[in-house]
Amino acid sequence: MKTKQRQIRSDKKIDVRPTIPAQFKQIIGRLSYIVTVPEKDIIEFIINSAIRSETVLDGLSKYFVYDYMYGTTLHLGSYDNPSIKEELNRLYERTEKVRATTRLKQTDYDNLFQLANSLNCTRSCAAWVLIERGIKDHAIIQSLLRSFLENELDPQRMKQLEEMIHFINKNKESGEEDFTLIEMLSYFRSQVKNGTGSIISHLKKLLD
């Protein structure tokens, strides 16, 4: 009698559980609260965005021990390059660390595996540095928030929101920093915290 083999789903996700500084876990928690998306999905978005970011990869290139190829760009590795693991340990030596958890699709996990090999570190360490660089990358966080809003707001409201932010920045006082989606959602988060409704309901009321 033949034993029926269990089929593995092609879209099955793989657990990734890096240990990261508690301060980054707190930021992930805030982002999760603001956009009402589970922390594991926030981490997945940041890792996948960071590993595709030219800015992030250019910043990591000085740590590549082995060559790393992404798209049409080849980053040359060298045994003389500093260790990313030692650099992270030096920067966050006295920092409390906590476990972060996410799940990656097979193709994304393979990308993480390739990056880890080029950095000559574990996949957990590679995930840690991607989370660190991703959180510090303004464009990645803006992209995360924009992705959330585009799923919740219709195109017309989204256009109105962008025009509002553009108007605020155009008329800001000299020397003031640009107003961004991060500040916008943080403001509405405070409104929700002090009252009723959701961030989206407050936004829709403003834009209608």
VENBEL-V76076 format. One record per run of one state. SS is the DSSP state (H for helix, E for strand, - for the rest). FROM is the first residue (numbers start at 1). TO is the last residue. Records with the same first field share a line. If there is no record, write none. Layout:
BEGIN
SS: FROM-TO / FROM-TO
END
This chain:
BEGIN
-: 1-13 / 17-18 / 36-38 / 51-53 / 64-67 / 71-72 / 76-83 / 92-96 / 100-101 / 105-105 / 120-122 / 137-137 / 153-154 / 171-180 / 195-198 / 208-208
E: 14-16 / 19-21 / 68-70 / 73-75 / 97-99 / 102-104
H: 22-35 / 39-50 / 54-63 / 84-91 / 106-119 / 123-136 / 138-152 / 155-170 / 181-194 / 199-207
END
